[in-house]
């Protein structure tokens, strides 16, 4: 059995692994908040007051103050009528697609969308069709061919795809949907906090009309918190609270809710965190391009690329690890059969950290 490496510190630009300091460009700690005192203190206070156990289920009509606080913080941060919190972002697809199942007839998925949306779609029992990755023209064609007269479509997609960090043209999708009165469900797990002028995600980036838009996902990426949220109209969120995945699962612990609320409030009052992320993102992407490496040209903090074959990239990852630098070699959703090298930059990276990675890459390419 393979031995896992032992992480002995909080996530961020620098981590301790098996007693060794490592410069990390792996994972998703985009805003670098994992050790932020304001978040730790909020979690500690809630832990002392409410303990470790999960609260009485919402199925019986109970809530607690930290859950109320994270809902209010989410409504304020994302500017939506309502929001809900749940124990893990992976439930978002189940909750959203099933919660409003009586309002649409057919589901259309980006072919590279995340497992959580795919599995949520299957559970609905509704017809599911895929369209070509981030291709609004193909979406329009697939909808036209597969939607019967009078039927209402729902399009589900990631707001930022986790492997390459590509951001879909949600405005074009919404244009397609408006002809049918359709719904748009966006898994913003990787785009919340990292994309959009205020960090509100891809929906904010494109300034979408939110009347028939549900955005949500994990808070464990940019916000460095535990659990997931969904945002949308009060009517849609109310329906989603009655979805089986929402009623049958725990609402999370008070400490996780408190940390999530503190993170949302902290990020809103400290826009410099996102600004630093933008600066670091540009520095890394410009540097990679100067080395002749092609990466996604967007505000996404993820820079993913392929070099040679799988063996070449695995060797590159191992060589960097020997130098005390971690980058991901990934075969995750969208990476392709050969895999890819995924580099994520965070707000707590310093310029010299990024330059060090670029210098090491330059000697190996």
N, C-alpha and C positions, 0 to 999 in steps of 0.2 A: 504493500500500500504506500502510495506517494505521501511523503511528509509535507504538510502545509507549512509555509513560512509564517512565523509568528510576529504579527504586528503588535508593537508594545507602546504605541503612542496614538494620539488623535490624528485624524486624517488632515492633510494639508500639503503645502509645498514640500515640507520635509517630514519624513516619518522615520520611526525607529523600527527596524526589522531584525529580529534575532540579535539585538544588541548593537546593531550597526545603523548609523545615520545614512539615510538614502534620500536623494533628491527625486521627488515623485512628480511625474506627469501622467499618472494613471488615475482612474476613477473619475469622480464627478464633483469634487469639493469646490465648485466654481467660484463661490464668493469667499472661500477661506474662513468660514465662520465656526468651524468645529470646536475651537477652543475659546470662543468669544465669551468673556465673563458674564455679560448680560444674559446669554442663553443658559449658561451653566447655573447661574444663580436662580433664574426662573424655574428651572427644572428641580433644583434642590428644594426650593420653597414648596412647590407642589408635592414633591415626594414626602416631605415632612408632614404636610397637612393631610394628604389623601392616601399615603402609603403606596405599595407596589401593585396591589390587585386592581384589576379592571373594574370600572363602575358597574352598577346595575344597568342592565340592557335598556337601550332606547326603545326596544320592543314593548317594554312595560311603562314607557313614558318618563324615563329618568334622564337627567343630564347633570353636569356639574360645572362649576364656574370656569375652569380652564377650557372646557370645550366651548362654552359660550364666548370666551375671550378669543379663541383662535378663529371662530366663525366671524366675529366682528372684525378682527384684524384682516382676514381674507377679503371680506366685503370692501373694507376701506382700501386695501392695497390694490385690488384688481378693479375696483369701481363697479361692482356688480350688485344686483338687487339682493342676492342671497348666496350662501355658500354652505357647504357641509364638510365635516371632517370625518375621516375613517382611518382605521388602524394601519393600512398599508396602501401605497399608491397602486399596487397591482390590482386592487379591487375596482379601480376607476372604470375600466371597460365593462365589467359585470354590472356595476351600479348604474352607469349612464345609459348604456344600450338597453338594459332591461327596465330601468326606471321609467323611461318614456316610450316603452314599446308600443303603447296604444296610439302613438302619434305619428308613426311612419310605417311603411310597408316593406321596403327593400333596403338592404345595407350594401354600400359600396366602399371597399377598403383599398387603400394604397397597397400595392403588392409587397412592399417591404415594411408594412406597419408592424408594430410591436405585438408580441405574443398576447399581451393582456387584452388588446382590442380584438384580436382574432378570436380568442377564446370567449370573450364577452359576446361577440357576434354569433358564434355557434349556439350558445345557450339560449338565445332568443327564439331559435327555431325558424327565423325568417330567412328568405332567400338572400344569399350573399354572393356578390360579384367583386372581382378585383379589377383595378385599372393600373395602367403603367405608372411607375414611380414618378411622382410629382408632375404628372402630365395632365394639365387641365383639359386640353383638347381631347385626349383619349377618354378622360372621365366623361366629358360631354357626350361622346360617341357611345360609350358603354351604358350610360344612363338611358340615352335615347333608345337603344336597342333592347334593353331589358326591363324597362319600366312600362307597365300596362296603363292604359288610360285611367286617370283618377287616383293612381297610386302616388304615395309621397315617399321620396328617397331620403336616406340618411347617409352622409359621407363621414367616415371615421379615418383619422390619420394622426400621426405624430406631429407635434408642433416643431420639434427639432429631432431628427433621426439620430439615435444614440451612437452609431458607429462612425459615420462620416460627418455628422453635425449639419447635414443639409436641411434647409428650411423650406417647406412647401409653399406654393403660391395660394395661400388661403383666400385671398381676395378673388382670385379667378374661380376657385371652387364655389365661393358664395354666389358669384354671378350665375354659375350654372344652376345652383340650387334654387335661386329665387324664382325661376320660371315654373318651378313645381311646388313651391312652398316647403322646401326641404330643410332638413336639420344638418348641422355640422358639429361633430364631436371631435375635439382635439385633445390628444394626450400630450400635455405640456410638461411632462416629468423633467425633461432636459432643457426646455426653453423657459419655464418659469424662473424668474430671477436673473436669467442670463441673456434673454432676447427682448427686444422692445426698448423704447426710449426710457421707460421707468422700470424695466425688468418685469413687465406684466406678461411677457410671453409673446408667441407668434400672433395671437389674436390681437394683442395691443399693437404689435408692429404694423399690422395691416389696417388698423383702425376699423375693424369689422363691426357691422350692426350686430349686436348681441342678442337680438330677440329670439332667434332660433339657433343659438350657439351655446354649447356646453364645453367648458375648458376645465381640465383638471389633471391630476396625476400625483406623482410622488413629491414630497418636500425634502427628500433625502439628497437631492443633487445640489443645486445652488444654495438652498436655504439651510443645508446641513442639519435638518431636523428629521424627526421620525413621523411617519404617517402620510396620509394623502388628503387632498381636498378636491372638491368639485365646485365650480362657480357657474352661475347662470341666472336666469330669471327666477323669481320667487316661486312661480307656478311649477317650473321644471324641477327645481331643487326639492320642492315639497313632494313631487311624485317620486323622485329618486330616493328619498328617505324611506319610502315604502318598498323599494326593491328588495328581493329576498337576500341578496348579498349584503345589503345595509342592515336589514333587520336581524339577520342571523349571525352577524359577526360583532365582535366587541368594538366599541368606539375608541379603543386605545386607552392607555393609562393617562392619568392626570399630568404626570411629569412630561410625557411626550407632547400632550396638547399645550402645556405651558411653554415648552421650548419652541414649539412651532409658532405660537402667538408672538413670543419674544423676538423670534427671528424675522417674521414679517414686519413687525413694528421697527426693529432695528434697521433693516434694509431700507425701509421707506424714509427713515430719518437720517440715513447715512448714504446718500447717493454716490459718495466718493468710492464706495466699494465697487459699484458697477462701473464707474469711470476707470478705476484701476484695472478691472478685468478687461475693459475695452482696449486700454493701452497695452496690456500684456498680450492680448489676443493679436493685435496688429504687429507687435514686435516679433512674435513667434511666426506668424504667417508670412510676414515680409522676409524674415530670415530664411524660412524654408524655401520660399520662392527663389531667393538669391542663390540657393544651392541647386536650383533646377528641379526642386520637388514640387509637384502639382498638388495643391490642397484647395478645399472649398473656400471660395472668396465670399465670406459673409461675416456677420458679427458673432457667429458661433464660436465659443471658446475651444471647440474640438478641431484639431488638425490631424486628419488621417490620410495615409498615403500607402501606396504599394511600391515595392522595389524588388525586382527579380521575382523569384518564386518563394514558396513557403519556407524552404530551407534557408534562403538568403535572409528572410525577415526574422526567423527564429534565431539565427546566428547573430544578427544585428541586436536583437533584444538582449541576448546573453552577454554580448560584448559591452553594451551600455551598463548592464547590471554589474559587471565586474568593475566598472568605473564609478559605481555608486549612483547610477541614474536608472530609474525605472520608467519605461514606456510599455504600453500594452501591445502584445501581439494578439490579435483577436480574430475569431471566426464567428462573431456575433451577427445578429440580424443585418443583412445587407453587405457583409464583408466579402462574400464570394468564396469559392472553394479554396483559394490559395491563402485567404486571410488578409490582414492588413496591419500596419503599425498605427496605433491610435495614441496621439499625444493630446492631453487636455491641460490647459493652462488655468491657473487660479489667481484670485486677487492677491493672495499672499506670496506669490512668486515675485522675486526681485529681478531687475534687469540682468544682473550677473548670473542668476539661475538659468534664465532663458538662453543667454549667450553661451553658457557652459554646454548646454544641450546641443546648440547649433555647432559649436566648435567640435564636439565629439562626433557629431553626424558628418561634418565636413571631411574628417579623416577617414571615413568609412564608406563614402559614396563616390 
